Amino acid sequence: MRVIAVIPAYNEAGRIASVVEHTRKFVDEVVVANDGSTDDTAEVARRAGATVVSHPQNCGAGAATMTGIDAARSLGADVIVTLDADEQHDPRDIPSLLQPILGDRADFVFANRFGQKNRIPFIRRFFNAVGNLVTFATTGRWVNDSQCGFKVFGPRAVHEVALRMSGYEFCTELVREAVQHKWRIAEVPIKVLYSQYTLAKGQSFANGVKTALRILLRSFLR
């Protein structure tokens, strides 16, 4: 099966080359969804060997992920791997995440940062716990790490996924997609590396609360 990685990126010129180069070792092609970056993210990603699709302005992580998925579909992807552009995810975990898909045991795979002895800051554990609870409340499905950007879409999920939420709430939307389409789900432990940079790039407390409220509101309005 043709495996394509999708990496949403916003102002990651200093890190995107390394992420692309390491990811290319484990997939057939890499697509970088450049989300309106004001730096050289797009050009650096191209030089590193990625196919780049760009938004003219910053639209959000969910919008960039869907744009990348659409691009990967047009390139003939059977399987899509999504991961972050800030080096917190280790591309060497891709083979283990692919195993449930390639073994036809799952349609969609969630990475689980809490399944190994990772040093995860309290604020990240807190955000994840809140995200998991909101996700469970709105979908009825418990996922141990619903907010992680490292995921794998098998052939069925590649064909059926249609994200509508543009911000970080897309992670919860993906769980809802899995429930609605009755995808088989697997969770695989991964390594994760947090730095001052990756922590600064994540959601603030206020934005986390806003994201949770948007998820709940849209759930009730459906």
C-alpha positions as CSV (number, residue, x, y, z in Angstrom):
1,M,0.0,0.0,0.0
2,R,1.1,3.5,-0.7
3,V,1.9,5.4,2.5
4,I,2.0,9.2,2.5
5,A,2.8,11.4,5.6
6,V,1.0,14.6,6.1
7,I,2.7,17.3,8.2
8,P,0.7,20.5,9.0
9,A,3.2,23.3,9.6
10,Y,3.0,26.9,10.6
11,N,6.2,28.9,10.9
12,E,8.4,25.9,11.3
13,A,11.3,26.8,9.0
14,G,13.9,25.9,11.7
15,R,12.5,22.4,12.2
16,I,10.6,21.2,9.2
17,A,13.6,20.0,7.2
18,S,14.6,17.6,9.9
19,V,11.1,16.3,10.3
20,V,10.6,15.8,6.6
21,E,14.0,14.1,6.1
22,H,13.5,11.6,9.0
23,T,9.9,10.9,8.0
24,R,10.8,10.1,4.4
25,K,12.7,7.0,5.6
26,F,9.4,5.3,6.6
27,V,6.9,6.4,4.0
28,D,6.6,6.7,0.2
29,E,6.0,10.5,0.1
30,V,5.7,13.4,2.5
31,V,3.2,16.2,2.1
32,V,3.7,19.4,4.1
33,A,0.5,21.5,4.5
34,N,1.9,25.0,5.0
35,D,-0.7,26.9,6.9
36,G,0.0,30.4,5.9
37,S,3.5,30.6,7.3
38,T,5.2,34.0,7.2
39,D,8.7,32.4,7.3
40,D,10.4,30.1,4.8
41,T,8.6,26.9,5.9
42,A,7.3,26.1,2.4
43,E,10.7,26.5,0.6
44,V,12.7,24.6,3.3
45,A,10.2,21.7,3.2
46,R,10.5,21.5,-0.6
47,R,14.3,21.5,-0.4
48,A,14.0,18.6,2.1
49,G,12.0,16.6,-0.4
50,A,8.4,17.3,0.6
51,T,5.4,18.0,-1.7
52,V,4.1,21.3,-0.3
53,V,0.5,22.6,-0.4
54,S,-0.1,26.1,1.1
55,H,-2.9,28.2,2.6
56,P,-2.6,31.9,1.7
57,Q,-3.2,32.7,5.4
58,N,-3.2,30.8,8.7
59,C,-6.4,28.7,8.9
60,G,-5.7,26.4,11.9
61,A,-4.4,22.9,12.5
62,G,-7.6,21.1,11.5
63,A,-7.9,23.0,8.2
64,A,-4.2,22.3,7.4
65,T,-4.6,18.6,8.2
66,M,-7.6,18.3,5.9
67,T,-5.8,20.1,3.1
68,G,-2.9,17.8,3.5
69,I,-5.2,14.7,3.5
70,D,-6.8,15.9,0.3
71,A,-3.4,16.4,-1.3
72,A,-2.3,12.9,-0.2
73,R,-5.5,11.5,-1.7
74,S,-4.8,13.1,-5.0
75,L,-1.3,11.6,-4.9
76,G,-2.8,8.1,-4.5
77,A,-2.4,7.5,-0.8
78,D,-3.8,4.2,0.5
79,V,-2.6,5.0,4.0
80,I,-2.0,8.5,5.6
81,V,0.2,9.2,8.6
82,T,-0.2,12.6,10.3
83,L,2.4,14.0,12.6
84,D,3.5,17.4,14.0
85,A,6.1,19.7,12.5
86,D,7.8,20.7,15.8
87,E,9.9,17.5,16.4
88,Q,7.9,16.3,19.4
89,H,7.0,13.1,17.4
90,D,9.7,10.6,16.5
91,P,9.2,9.3,12.9
92,R,10.9,6.0,14.0
93,D,7.5,5.2,15.7
94,I,5.8,5.2,12.3
95,P,6.4,1.4,11.6
96,S,4.7,0.4,14.9
97,L,1.8,2.7,14.2
98,L,1.4,1.2,10.7
99,Q,1.3,-2.4,12.0
100,P,-2.4,-2.5,12.9
101,I,-3.3,-1.0,9.5
102,L,-1.0,-3.3,7.4
103,G,-2.2,-6.3,9.4
104,D,-5.9,-5.4,8.7
105,R,-6.6,-5.1,12.4
106,A,-7.7,-1.4,12.4
107,D,-9.0,1.4,10.1
108,F,-7.6,4.2,12.3
109,V,-4.7,4.3,14.8
110,F,-4.2,6.7,17.6
111,A,-0.7,7.3,19.0
112,N,-0.6,7.2,22.8
113,R,2.0,9.4,24.5
114,F,0.9,8.0,27.9
115,G,1.6,4.4,27.1
116,Q,5.3,4.7,27.7
117,K,7.4,6.4,30.4
118,N,7.5,9.8,28.7
119,R,8.3,12.9,30.7
120,I,5.1,14.8,30.0
121,P,4.6,18.2,31.7
122,F,1.6,18.5,34.0
123,I,0.0,21.2,31.8
124,R,0.1,18.8,28.9
125,R,-1.4,16.0,31.0
126,F,-4.1,18.3,32.2
127,F,-5.0,19.5,28.7
128,N,-5.1,15.9,27.5
129,A,-7.4,14.8,30.4
130,V,-9.8,17.7,29.6
131,G,-9.7,16.8,25.9
132,N,-10.3,13.2,26.6
133,L,-13.3,14.0,28.8
134,V,-14.8,16.4,26.3
135,T,-14.2,13.9,23.5
136,F,-15.9,11.1,25.5
137,A,-18.8,13.4,26.4
138,T,-19.4,14.4,22.7
139,T,-18.7,11.0,21.0
140,G,-19.3,8.3,23.6
141,R,-15.8,6.8,22.8
142,W,-12.9,6.9,25.2
143,V,-9.5,7.4,23.7
144,N,-6.4,7.5,26.0
145,D,-4.7,10.3,23.9
146,S,-7.4,11.8,21.8
147,Q,-5.5,15.1,21.3
148,C,-2.2,13.8,19.9
149,G,-1.5,14.8,16.3
150,F,0.3,11.5,15.5
151,K,-2.3,9.3,13.8
152,V,-2.6,6.8,11.0
153,F,-5.6,6.5,8.6
154,G,-6.1,3.1,6.9
155,P,-7.7,2.8,3.4
156,R,-11.2,3.0,4.6
157,A,-10.5,6.1,6.8
158,V,-8.6,7.8,4.0
159,H,-11.6,7.4,1.8
160,E,-14.2,8.5,4.3
161,V,-12.7,11.2,6.5
162,A,-14.1,14.7,6.1
163,L,-12.9,17.3,8.7
164,R,-15.0,20.5,9.1
165,M,-13.4,22.0,12.2
166,S,-10.4,24.2,11.5
167,G,-8.7,24.5,14.9
168,Y,-7.4,22.0,17.5
169,E,-10.9,20.7,18.0
170,F,-10.4,18.6,14.9
171,C,-8.8,15.9,17.1
172,T,-12.1,15.4,18.8
173,E,-13.9,15.5,15.5
174,L,-11.7,12.6,14.3
175,V,-12.9,10.5,17.2
176,R,-16.5,11.3,16.2
177,E,-15.7,10.4,12.6
178,A,-14.4,7.1,13.8
179,V,-17.6,6.4,15.8
180,Q,-19.9,7.5,13.0
181,H,-18.2,5.5,10.3
182,K,-17.6,2.5,12.7
183,W,-13.9,2.4,12.0
184,R,-11.9,-0.2,13.9
185,I,-9.6,1.7,16.2
186,A,-6.2,0.8,17.7
187,E,-3.9,2.7,20.1
188,V,-0.1,2.4,20.0
189,P,2.3,3.7,22.6
190,I,4.9,6.2,21.2
191,K,7.8,8.3,22.5
192,V,7.5,12.1,22.7
193,L,9.9,14.9,23.3
194,Y,8.8,18.2,24.9
195,S,11.0,21.2,24.8
196,Q,10.4,24.9,25.7
197,Y,9.7,25.4,22.0
198,T,7.1,22.7,21.7
199,L,5.4,23.8,24.9
200,A,5.2,27.4,23.7
201,K,3.7,26.2,20.4
202,G,0.9,24.4,22.1
203,Q,-2.4,25.7,23.2
204,S,-2.6,28.2,26.1
205,F,-5.0,27.5,28.9
206,A,-7.4,30.1,27.5
207,N,-7.3,28.7,24.1
208,G,-7.8,25.2,25.5
209,V,-10.9,26.3,27.2
210,K,-12.2,28.0,24.1
211,T,-11.5,24.8,22.1
212,A,-13.4,22.7,24.6
213,L,-16.4,25.1,24.5
214,R,-16.4,25.1,20.7
215,I,-16.5,21.3,20.6
216,L,-19.4,21.1,23.0
217,L,-21.3,23.9,21.2
218,R,-20.9,22.3,17.8
219,S,-21.9,18.9,19.2
220,F,-25.2,20.3,20.5
221,L,-25.8,22.2,17.3
222,R,-25.4,19.1,15.1
